[in-house]
Amino acid sequence: MLQTGLYLSVLGPSFVYVRYRCGRCKRVGERLVEEEAWGPSVLRRAHTSAGEKSLRRFERMGEITPEEVLDFHYDLERLSADPEGEA
């Protein structure tokens, strides 16, 4: 579900509202965007440069597991930590 509309304002900036339903969790949300910053192109899917071969490879990988998220978190901590013993 996707719905857009315009909130007109006489005294201040006008806004575009976007109401949406998350495809994953089914929650409904709404965001207001200043009319001057709004572009309908944000509703179109972005074209990716990944080819069919890359897409198939990602599909074979499957979803990211909680263990992979934790491993990534700890790897980032190690990268950002100050190296010990270096002057």
Biopython code that builds the backbone (N, CA, C, O; Angstrom):
import numpy as np
from Bio.PDB.StructureBuilder import StructureBuilder

atoms = [
    (1, "MET", "N", (0.843, -1.177, 0.000)),
    (1, "MET", "CA", (0.000, 0.000, 0.000)),
    (1, "MET", "C", (0.886, 1.236, 0.000)),
    (1, "MET", "O", (1.837, 1.333, 0.775)),
    (2, "LEU", "N", (0.571, 2.157, -0.857)),
    (2, "LEU", "CA", (1.306, 3.412, -0.905)),
    (2, "LEU", "C", (0.323, 4.512, -1.273)),
    (2, "LEU", "O", (-0.463, 4.383, -2.212)),
    (3, "GLN", "N", (0.386, 5.589, -0.516)),
    (3, "GLN", "CA", (-0.499, 6.709, -0.776)),
    (3, "GLN", "C", (0.281, 7.993, -0.565)),
    (3, "GLN", "O", (1.015, 8.124, 0.414)),
    (4, "THR", "N", (0.128, 8.936, -1.474)),
    (4, "THR", "CA", (0.762, 10.237, -1.328)),
    (4, "THR", "C", (-0.293, 11.317, -1.458)),
    (4, "THR", "O", (-1.327, 11.125, -2.098)),
    (5, "GLY", "N", (-0.020, 12.441, -0.848)),
    (5, "GLY", "CA", (-0.937, 13.571, -0.933)),
    (5, "GLY", "C", (-0.204, 14.841, -0.559)),
    (5, "GLY", "O", (0.978, 14.815, -0.217)),
    (6, "LEU", "N", (-0.909, 15.941, -0.627)),
    (6, "LEU", "CA", (-0.297, 17.241, -0.399)),
    (6, "LEU", "C", (-0.977, 17.936, 0.760)),
    (6, "LEU", "O", (-2.203, 18.030, 0.799)),
    (7, "TYR", "N", (-0.183, 18.428, 1.713)),
    (7, "TYR", "CA", (-0.666, 19.305, 2.774)),
    (7, "TYR", "C", (-0.280, 20.721, 2.376)),
    (7, "TYR", "O", (0.899, 21.073, 2.391)),
    (8, "LEU", "N", (-1.266, 21.530, 2.023)),
    (8, "LEU", "CA", (-0.992, 22.913, 1.629)),
    (8, "LEU", "C", (-0.993, 23.806, 2.854)),
    (8, "LEU", "O", (-1.808, 23.635, 3.760)),
    (9, "SER", "N", (-0.084, 24.750, 2.873)),
    (9, "SER", "CA", (0.019, 25.699, 3.973)),
    (9, "SER", "C", (0.101, 27.104, 3.405)),
    (9, "SER", "O", (0.857, 27.368, 2.470)),
    (10, "VAL", "N", (-0.690, 28.004, 3.981)),
    (10, "VAL", "CA", (-0.695, 29.387, 3.518)),
    (10, "VAL", "C", (0.496, 30.142, 4.100)),
    (10, "VAL", "O", (1.089, 30.979, 3.419)),
    (11, "LEU", "N", (0.847, 29.860, 5.338)),
    (11, "LEU", "CA", (1.877, 30.633, 6.032)),
    (11, "LEU", "C", (3.287, 30.052, 5.905)),
    (11, "LEU", "O", (4.263, 30.801, 5.929)),
    (12, "GLY", "N", (3.404, 28.780, 5.777)),
    (12, "GLY", "CA", (4.729, 28.153, 5.734)),
    (12, "GLY", "C", (4.872, 27.247, 4.536)),
    (12, "GLY", "O", (4.089, 27.323, 3.590)),
    (13, "PRO", "N", (5.864, 26.396, 4.575)),
    (13, "PRO", "CA", (6.080, 25.479, 3.444)),
    (13, "PRO", "C", (4.977, 24.423, 3.377)),
    (13, "PRO", "O", (4.412, 24.038, 4.401)),
    (14, "SER", "N", (4.683, 23.971, 2.187)),
    (14, "SER", "CA", (3.740, 22.873, 1.992)),
    (14, "SER", "C", (4.508, 21.557, 2.061)),
    (14, "SER", "O", (5.712, 21.506, 1.813)),
    (15, "PHE", "N", (3.782, 20.499, 2.403)),
    (15, "PHE", "CA", (4.410, 19.196, 2.564)),
    (15, "PHE", "C", (3.703, 18.157, 1.719)),
    (15, "PHE", "O", (2.510, 18.273, 1.440)),
    (16, "VAL", "N", (4.447, 17.143, 1.313)),
    (16, "VAL", "CA", (3.892, 15.953, 0.687)),
    (16, "VAL", "C", (3.917, 14.869, 1.757)),
    (16, "VAL", "O", (4.944, 14.642, 2.396)),
    (17, "TYR", "N", (2.769, 14.195, 1.950)),
    (17, "TYR", "CA", (2.779, 13.085, 2.891)),
    (17, "TYR", "C", (2.830, 11.780, 2.105)),
    (17, "TYR", "O", (2.235, 11.649, 1.035)),
    (18, "VAL", "N", (3.546, 10.834, 2.660)),
    (18, "VAL", "CA", (3.671, 9.507, 2.056)),
    (18, "VAL", "C", (3.267, 8.500, 3.121)),
    (18, "VAL", "O", (3.917, 8.381, 4.159)),
    (19, "ARG", "N", (2.190, 7.781, 2.851)),
    (19, "ARG", "CA", (1.752, 6.706, 3.746)),
    (19, "ARG", "C", (2.124, 5.386, 3.083)),
    (19, "ARG", "O", (1.939, 5.203, 1.880)),
    (20, "TYR", "N", (2.648, 4.479, 3.883)),
    (20, "TYR", "CA", (3.139, 3.228, 3.321)),
    (20, "TYR", "C", (2.930, 2.082, 4.302)),
    (20, "TYR", "O", (2.713, 2.301, 5.494)),
    (21, "ARG", "N", (2.996, 0.866, 3.790)),
    (21, "ARG", "CA", (2.953, -0.343, 4.618)),
    (21, "ARG", "C", (4.218, -1.132, 4.314)),
    (21, "ARG", "O", (4.524, -1.407, 3.154)),
    (22, "CYS", "N", (4.942, -1.489, 5.350)),
    (22, "CYS", "CA", (6.180, -2.247, 5.199)),
    (22, "CYS", "C", (5.856, -3.633, 4.652)),
    (22, "CYS", "O", (4.986, -4.327, 5.179)),
    (23, "GLY", "N", (6.551, -4.028, 3.604)),
    (23, "GLY", "CA", (6.327, -5.339, 3.008)),
    (23, "GLY", "C", (6.768, -6.481, 3.897)),
    (23, "GLY", "O", (6.283, -7.603, 3.751)),
    (24, "ARG", "N", (7.674, -6.214, 4.809)),
    (24, "ARG", "CA", (8.203, -7.273, 5.672)),
    (24, "ARG", "C", (7.376, -7.439, 6.947)),
    (24, "ARG", "O", (6.923, -8.542, 7.254)),
    (25, "CYS", "N", (7.175, -6.331, 7.701)),
    (25, "CYS", "CA", (6.501, -6.453, 9.000)),
    (25, "CYS", "C", (5.047, -6.001, 8.956)),
    (25, "CYS", "O", (4.329, -6.161, 9.943)),
    (26, "LYS", "N", (4.596, -5.437, 7.832)),
    (26, "LYS", "CA", (3.214, -5.002, 7.609)),
    (26, "LYS", "C", (2.807, -3.793, 8.451)),
    (26, "LYS", "O", (1.621, -3.473, 8.520)),
    (27, "ARG", "N", (3.759, -3.116, 9.092)),
    (27, "ARG", "CA", (3.431, -1.898, 9.831)),
    (27, "ARG", "C", (3.159, -0.765, 8.860)),
    (27, "ARG", "O", (3.711, -0.714, 7.761)),
    (28, "VAL", "N", (2.291, 0.143, 9.293)),
    (28, "VAL", "CA", (1.938, 1.303, 8.485)),
    (28, "VAL", "C", (2.697, 2.502, 9.032)),
    (28, "VAL", "O", (2.799, 2.675, 10.246)),
    (29, "GLY", "N", (3.227, 3.329, 8.141)),
    (29, "GLY", "CA", (3.949, 4.516, 8.555)),
    (29, "GLY", "C", (3.588, 5.695, 7.673)),
    (29, "GLY", "O", (2.976, 5.538, 6.617)),
    (30, "GLU", "N", (3.972, 6.867, 8.119)),
    (30, "GLU", "CA", (3.734, 8.076, 7.340)),
    (30, "GLU", "C", (4.920, 9.009, 7.528)),
    (30, "GLU", "O", (5.453, 9.128, 8.631)),
    (31, "ARG", "N", (5.327, 9.661, 6.467)),
    (31, "ARG", "CA", (6.413, 10.634, 6.509)),
    (31, "ARG", "C", (5.969, 11.886, 5.787)),
    (31, "ARG", "O", (5.255, 11.826, 4.787)),
    (32, "LEU", "N", (6.404, 13.027, 6.311)),
    (32, "LEU", "CA", (6.162, 14.308, 5.663)),
    (32, "LEU", "C", (7.465, 14.799, 5.060)),
    (32, "LEU", "O", (8.515, 14.753, 5.701)),
    (33, "VAL", "N", (7.390, 15.269, 3.827)),
    (33, "VAL", "CA", (8.561, 15.764, 3.114)),
    (33, "VAL", "C", (8.193, 17.138, 2.563)),
    (33, "VAL", "O", (7.116, 17.314, 1.993)),
    (34, "GLU", "N", (9.092, 18.115, 2.734)),
    (34, "GLU", "CA", (8.809, 19.432, 2.169)),
    (34, "GLU", "C", (8.595, 19.307, 0.671)),
    (34, "GLU", "O", (9.302, 18.566, -0.013)),
    (35, "GLU", "N", (7.608, 20.044, 0.171)),
    (35, "GLU", "CA", (7.243, 19.927, -1.237)),
    (35, "GLU", "C", (8.422, 20.235, -2.159)),
    (35, "GLU", "O", (8.572, 19.599, -3.202)),
    (36, "GLU", "N", (9.254, 21.197, -1.785)),
    (36, "GLU", "CA", (10.393, 21.552, -2.624)),
    (36, "GLU", "C", (11.433, 20.440, -2.681)),
    (36, "GLU", "O", (12.151, 20.313, -3.673)),
    (37, "ALA", "N", (11.519, 19.634, -1.626)),
    (37, "ALA", "CA", (12.501, 18.545, -1.590)),
    (37, "ALA", "C", (11.935, 17.261, -2.188)),
    (37, "ALA", "O", (12.670, 16.290, -2.371)),
    (38, "TRP", "N", (10.643, 17.244, -2.492)),
    (38, "TRP", "CA", (9.983, 16.036, -2.973)),
    (38, "TRP", "C", (10.212, 15.832, -4.460)),
    (38, "TRP", "O", (10.180, 16.779, -5.245)),
    (39, "GLY", "N", (10.440, 14.598, -4.827)),
    (39, "GLY", "CA", (10.529, 14.214, -6.234)),
    (39, "GLY", "C", (9.850, 12.873, -6.405)),
    (39, "GLY", "O", (10.199, 11.925, -5.701)),
    (40, "PRO", "N", (8.890, 12.755, -7.315)),
    (40, "PRO", "CA", (8.191, 11.479, -7.481)),
    (40, "PRO", "C", (9.112, 10.331, -7.872)),
    (40, "PRO", "O", (8.730, 9.167, -7.753)),
    (41, "SER", "N", (10.314, 10.639, -8.336)),
    (41, "SER", "CA", (11.240, 9.581, -8.742)),
    (41, "SER", "C", (11.679, 8.716, -7.564)),
    (41, "SER", "O", (12.171, 7.608, -7.779)),
    (42, "VAL", "N", (11.516, 9.188, -6.323)),
    (42, "VAL", "CA", (11.917, 8.375, -5.172)),
    (42, "VAL", "C", (11.034, 7.148, -5.019)),
    (42, "VAL", "O", (11.405, 6.208, -4.315)),
    (43, "LEU", "N", (9.866, 7.137, -5.667)),
    (43, "LEU", "CA", (8.972, 5.989, -5.570)),
    (43, "LEU", "C", (9.310, 4.897, -6.570)),
    (43, "LEU", "O", (8.795, 3.784, -6.467)),
    (44, "ARG", "N", (10.163, 5.198, -7.529)),
    (44, "ARG", "CA", (10.563, 4.193, -8.518)),
    (44, "ARG", "C", (11.773, 3.431, -8.010)),
    (44, "ARG", "O", (12.609, 3.975, -7.288)),
    (45, "ARG", "N", (11.857, 2.185, -8.391)),
    (45, "ARG", "CA", (13.013, 1.379, -7.987)),
    (45, "ARG", "C", (14.271, 1.895, -8.665)),
    (45, "ARG", "O", (14.264, 2.267, -9.838)),
    (46, "ALA", "N", (15.335, 1.908, -7.905)),
    (46, "ALA", "CA", (16.617, 2.314, -8.463)),
    (46, "ALA", "C", (17.172, 1.183, -9.315)),
    (46, "ALA", "O", (17.073, 0.013, -8.945)),
    (47, "HIS", "N", (17.747, 1.527, -10.439)),
    (47, "HIS", "CA", (18.361, 0.516, -11.293)),
    (47, "HIS", "C", (19.733, 0.195, -10.741)),
    (47, "HIS", "O", (20.550, 1.084, -10.502)),
    (48, "THR", "N", (19.973, -1.085, -10.545)),
    (48, "THR", "CA", (21.267, -1.491, -10.012)),
    (48, "THR", "C", (22.177, -1.896, -11.157)),
    (48, "THR", "O", (21.719, -2.285, -12.232)),
    (49, "SER", "N", (23.456, -1.799, -10.910)),
    (49, "SER", "CA", (24.421, -2.191, -11.927)),
    (49, "SER", "C", (24.759, -3.681, -11.833)),
    (49, "SER", "O", (25.510, -4.209, -12.653)),
    (50, "ALA", "N", (24.197, -4.349, -10.826)),
    (50, "ALA", "CA", (24.469, -5.776, -10.658)),
    (50, "ALA", "C", (23.780, -6.557, -11.765)),
    (50, "ALA", "O", (22.608, -6.332, -12.067)),
    (51, "GLY", "N", (24.499, -7.442, -12.344)),
    (51, "GLY", "CA", (23.945, -8.255, -13.420)),
    (51, "GLY", "C", (23.215, -9.467, -12.888)),
    (51, "GLY", "O", (23.145, -9.696, -11.680)),
    (52, "GLU", "N", (22.676, -10.235, -13.807)),
    (52, "GLU", "CA", (21.949, -11.457, -13.454)),
    (52, "GLU", "C", (22.828, -12.424, -12.660)),
    (52, "GLU", "O", (22.365, -13.078, -11.725)),
    (53, "LYS", "N", (24.088, -12.503, -13.043)),
    (53, "LYS", "CA", (25.003, -13.431, -12.379)),
    (53, "LYS", "C", (25.176, -13.066, -10.904)),
    (53, "LYS", "O", (25.151, -13.939, -10.036)),
    (54, "SER", "N", (25.352, -11.765, -10.624)),
    (54, "SER", "CA", (25.512, -11.313, -9.246)),
    (54, "SER", "C", (24.238, -11.540, -8.448)),
    (54, "SER", "O", (24.299, -11.950, -7.289)),
    (55, "LEU", "N", (23.094, -11.281, -9.050)),
    (55, "LEU", "CA", (21.826, -11.476, -8.349)),
    (55, "LEU", "C", (21.618, -12.938, -7.974)),
    (55, "LEU", "O", (21.162, -13.239, -6.871)),
    (56, "ARG", "N", (21.944, -13.832, -8.875)),
    (56, "ARG", "CA", (21.817, -15.266, -8.563)),
    (56, "ARG", "C", (22.757, -15.661, -7.426)),
    (56, "ARG", "O", (22.398, -16.458, -6.560)),
    (57, "ARG", "N", (23.962, -15.095, -7.438)),
    (57, "ARG", "CA", (24.929, -15.399, -6.379)),
    (57, "ARG", "C", (24.386, -14.950, -5.017)),
    (57, "ARG", "O", (24.500, -15.683, -4.035)),
    (58, "PHE", "N", (23.800, -13.757, -4.955)),
    (58, "PHE", "CA", (23.237, -13.269, -3.698)),
    (58, "PHE", "C", (22.055, -14.122, -3.245)),
    (58, "PHE", "O", (21.890, -14.371, -2.050)),
    (59, "GLU", "N", (21.237, -14.569, -4.189)),
    (59, "GLU", "CA", (20.109, -15.427, -3.830)),
    (59, "GLU", "C", (20.582, -16.741, -3.235)),
    (59, "GLU", "O", (19.957, -17.262, -2.312)),
    (60, "ARG", "N", (21.676, -17.283, -3.751)),
    (60, "ARG", "CA", (22.220, -18.545, -3.212)),
    (60, "ARG", "C", (22.748, -18.370, -1.799)),
    (60, "ARG", "O", (22.744, -19.318, -1.014)),
    (61, "MET", "N", (23.203, -17.169, -1.468)),
    (61, "MET", "CA", (23.753, -16.921, -0.135)),
    (61, "MET", "C", (22.682, -17.019, 0.947)),
    (61, "MET", "O", (22.984, -17.375, 2.086)),
    (62, "GLY", "N", (21.455, -16.712, 0.609)),
    (62, "GLY", "CA", (20.378, -16.768, 1.595)),
    (62, "GLY", "C", (20.367, -15.522, 2.477)),
    (62, "GLY", "O", (21.130, -14.579, 2.271)),
    (63, "GLU", "N", (19.477, -15.553, 3.464)),
    (63, "GLU", "CA", (19.341, -14.413, 4.362)),
    (63, "GLU", "C", (20.521, -14.345, 5.324)),
    (63, "GLU", "O", (21.172, -15.351, 5.604)),
    (64, "ILE", "N", (20.779, -13.159, 5.815)),
    (64, "ILE", "CA", (21.851, -12.951, 6.789)),
    (64, "ILE", "C", (21.379, -13.481, 8.135)),
    (64, "ILE", "O", (20.286, -13.145, 8.591)),
    (65, "THR", "N", (22.196, -14.305, 8.768)),
    (65, "THR", "CA", (21.823, -14.916, 10.045)),
    (65, "THR", "C", (22.224, -14.006, 11.200)),
    (65, "THR", "O", (23.086, -13.143, 11.037)),
    (66, "PRO", "N", (21.606, -14.190, 12.369)),
    (66, "PRO", "CA", (22.002, -13.411, 13.547)),
    (66, "PRO", "C", (23.479, -13.600, 13.902)),
    (66, "PRO", "O", (24.135, -12.667, 14.365)),
    (67, "GLU", "N", (23.996, -14.809, 13.684)),
    (67, "GLU", "CA", (25.404, -15.059, 13.986)),
    (67, "GLU", "C", (26.311, -14.229, 13.080)),
    (67, "GLU", "O", (27.342, -13.725, 13.523)),
    (68, "GLU", "N", (25.924, -14.088, 11.807)),
    (68, "GLU", "CA", (26.714, -13.277, 10.876)),
    (68, "GLU", "C", (26.691, -11.808, 11.283)),
    (68, "GLU", "O", (27.695, -11.109, 11.145)),
    (69, "VAL", "N", (25.556, -11.340, 11.783)),
    (69, "VAL", "CA", (25.460, -9.953, 12.248)),
    (69, "VAL", "C", (26.390, -9.733, 13.433)),
    (69, "VAL", "O", (27.093, -8.724, 13.492)),
    (70, "LEU", "N", (26.399, -10.673, 14.380)),
    (70, "LEU", "CA", (27.283, -10.556, 15.544)),
    (70, "LEU", "C", (28.756, -10.591, 15.140)),
    (70, "LEU", "O", (29.559, -9.795, 15.627)),
    (71, "ASP", "N", (29.102, -11.512, 14.251)),
    (71, "ASP", "CA", (30.488, -11.583, 13.774)),
    (71, "ASP", "C", (30.900, -10.263, 13.125)),
    (71, "ASP", "O", (32.004, -9.770, 13.357)),
    (72, "PHE", "N", (30.014, -9.699, 12.315)),
    (72, "PHE", "CA", (30.304, -8.426, 11.652)),
    (72, "PHE", "C", (30.494, -7.324, 12.677)),
    (72, "PHE", "O", (31.395, -6.496, 12.539)),
    (73, "HIS", "N", (29.653, -7.304, 13.706)),
    (73, "HIS", "CA", (29.754, -6.296, 14.767)),
    (73, "HIS", "C", (31.124, -6.369, 15.452)),
    (73, "HIS", "O", (31.784, -5.347, 15.644)),
    (74, "TYR", "N", (31.541, -7.573, 15.816)),
    (74, "TYR", "CA", (32.826, -7.718, 16.495)),
    (74, "TYR", "C", (34.000, -7.413, 15.556)),
    (74, "TYR", "O", (35.015, -6.874, 15.995)),
    (75, "ASP", "N", (33.870, -7.748, 14.290)),
    (75, "ASP", "CA", (34.917, -7.396, 13.329)),
    (75, "ASP", "C", (35.055, -5.883, 13.208)),
    (75, "ASP", "O", (36.170, -5.369, 13.110)),
    (76, "LEU", "N", (33.944, -5.174, 13.213)),
    (76, "LEU", "CA", (33.997, -3.703, 13.165)),
    (76, "LEU", "C", (34.648, -3.134, 14.413)),
    (76, "LEU", "O", (35.414, -2.174, 14.332)),
    (77, "GLU", "N", (34.349, -3.718, 15.565)),
    (77, "GLU", "CA", (34.979, -3.248, 16.799)),
    (77, "GLU", "C", (36.492, -3.409, 16.729)),
    (77, "GLU", "O", (37.237, -2.529, 17.160)),
    (78, "ARG", "N", (36.941, -4.540, 16.183)),
    (78, "ARG", "CA", (38.382, -4.764, 16.065)),
    (78, "ARG", "C", (39.027, -3.774, 15.113)),
    (78, "ARG", "O", (40.150, -3.331, 15.351)),
    (79, "LEU", "N", (38.335, -3.419, 14.037)),
    (79, "LEU", "CA", (38.880, -2.445, 13.083)),
    (79, "LEU", "C", (38.991, -1.058, 13.680)),
    (79, "LEU", "O", (39.938, -0.327, 13.391)),
    (80, "SER", "N", (38.022, -0.690, 14.517)),
    (80, "SER", "CA", (38.010, 0.670, 15.068)),
    (80, "SER", "C", (38.837, 0.807, 16.340)),
    (80, "SER", "O", (39.085, 1.926, 16.789)),
    (81, "ALA", "N", (39.267, -0.302, 16.930)),
    (81, "ALA", "CA", (40.073, -0.240, 18.147)),
    (81, "ALA", "C", (41.467, 0.262, 17.846)),
    (81, "ALA", "O", (42.011, 0.016, 16.769)),
    (82, "ASP", "N", (42.038, 0.969, 18.805)),
    (82, "ASP", "CA", (43.411, 1.440, 18.643)),
    (82, "ASP", "C", (44.358, 0.241, 18.696)),
    (82, "ASP", "O", (44.226, -0.616, 19.570)),
    (83, "PRO", "N", (45.300, 0.178, 17.773)),
    (83, "PRO", "CA", (46.257, -0.942, 17.815)),
    (83, "PRO", "C", (47.113, -0.869, 19.086)),
    (83, "PRO", "O", (47.636, 0.188, 19.439)),
    (84, "GLU", "N", (47.240, -1.995, 19.749)),
    (84, "GLU", "CA", (48.038, -2.039, 20.974)),
    (84, "GLU", "C", (49.490, -2.277, 20.655)),
    (84, "GLU", "O", (49.825, -3.040, 19.749)),
    (85, "GLY", "N", (50.353, -1.620, 21.406)),
    (85, "GLY", "CA", (51.774, -1.860, 21.260)),
    (85, "GLY", "C", (52.437, -1.072, 20.149)),
    (85, "GLY", "O", (53.648, -1.189, 19.966)),
    (86, "GLU", "N", (51.690, -0.270, 19.398)),
    (86, "GLU", "CA", (52.306, 0.522, 18.331)),
    (86, "GLU", "C", (52.556, 1.919, 18.849)),
    (86, "GLU", "O", (51.734, 2.471, 19.580)),
    (87, "ALA", "N", (53.682, 2.493, 18.475)),
    (87, "ALA", "CA", (54.036, 3.832, 18.941)),
    (87, "ALA", "C", (53.689, 4.873, 17.914)),
    (87, "ALA", "O", (53.919, 6.061, 18.137)),
]
sb = StructureBuilder()
sb.init_structure("model")
sb.init_model(0)
sb.init_chain("A")
sb.init_seg("    ")
for serial, (resi, resn, name, xyz) in enumerate(atoms, 1):
    if name == "N":
        sb.init_residue(resn, " ", resi, " ")
    sb.init_atom(name, np.array(xyz, "f"), 0.0, 1.0, " ", f" {name:<3s}", serial, name[0])
structure = sb.get_structure()
